[in-house]
Amino acid sequence: MTDEIIDNTARHRYELTVDGHTAHVDYERKPGTIRFIHTIVPEQLGGRGIGSKLAQHVLDEARRHGEKVIPQCPFIAAYIKKHQEYQDLVQA
């Protein structure tokens, strides 16, 4: 597995390609916030921790950019709930 997660700004999503399959987190950015809309992990990549790897990356990127997070995506919301160190990123 490559560790390279790219921010595909043209498609408004973070992408991780593994074994020819691309997992991604769709987002919408506005000044100071990022809304995570949907996380897709192809079934061929299921059970390999790829969704969690993406979630950690996108949340770390939001922190690095000083953005507040709107976790519309159920997967990202559940990840934040499980990993309290990201709770401060959630827009009140």
N, C-alpha and C positions, 0 to 999 in steps of 0.2 A: 504494500500500500504506500502510495506517495503521501507525504505529509502536506503537500501544497494545496492550500485552500485559497482560491482566488475570488476576488470581488469583481464579478462580472457586472459592471455598472450599466452597461447597455441593456442587460436583461433584468437588472435590479435584483440580483441574487448572489449569494456566496455559493461557490461550487467546489465539490471534491470529487474527482474522477478516480475510480478504482476498478481495475479489471475491465475497462471499457464502458463502465456504467457511471453515470453522474448523479450524485446526491446533491441536493441544494436546499438552501433556505431563502425563500422569497422575502423581500423587504420593501418598505416605502420609507424614504428619508424626507424629513422636513427639518428646517433649522433647529438644531439642538435635540432632535428625537429621531429614533429609528423604530418603525413598527415592523415586527416580524410576523409575517402573514401566514406562511405555510412552510413546513419542512417535508421534503420528499426524499425517501431513501428507497431506491428500487429493491424489490424483493430479493433479487440476486445478491444484494449486499446486506440483507437483514441479519441481525444477530452478531454483528461484528463491531458494534460500538461506534459506527460511523455517524449516526444521528447525534450521539453525545459529543463526539469530537467536533462536529459542526457547531453544536450549541455552545460549547465552551469557547470555540474560536470567535463566533459572532458576538458573544457577550464580552469577551476580552477586547475585541475591536471597538465595541461601543464605549467601553470604559476608556480605552486609549484615546478615542476621539472626543471624549467628554459628552457623549450623548446619553439621554435618558431613553429607556426602552419601553415600548408598548408591546407586551407579549400576547398578541392576538392568536398566534399559533399555539394550539394546545400542547404540543411537544415542548416548545420553548418555555411555556408557562410552567409545565411540570418539572422541567429541568431546573428552573429558578427556585421552585418550591423545595426541591430536593437539595439544592446547593445554595444555602442561605448567603454565601459570600457574594452572590449577585443580586440579592434583594434590594440593595441600595440603588441599583440602576433603574428599577421600575418607576415609571412616572406616576406620581401620586394623583 
